[in-house]
Amino acid sequence: MTEHHGVHDGQRTTVTRKEADEIMELLARRFAEGASGMVTLFAHDVLTTSVFLQRDLPAIRANPNVTAIKIVDPVTHEERVLQRGEF
């Protein structure tokens, strides 16, 4: 395995961790801004310090076109639907 710019994951890349984080930030923001209706999210054992709770969920919450969020646990297959005002 080769390490490039601080990224060591078995993949050959010239993308730094900072650049990868910036790309993910942009994609998450575009997803949240473009979402409408019921949004389905897959999450399991989410930590309070997670990117999901700190960045993604607030962005989805800020979008008035999102009417509900369905959260699916991919491990337990439990589903929960939150209507606007509950998230």
ABEGO torsion letter per residue (X at the ends): XBBBGGBBAGBBBABBAAAAAAAAAAAAAAAAAABBEBBBBBBBGBBAABAAAAAAAAAAAABAABABBBBBBAAAGBBBBBBBGAX
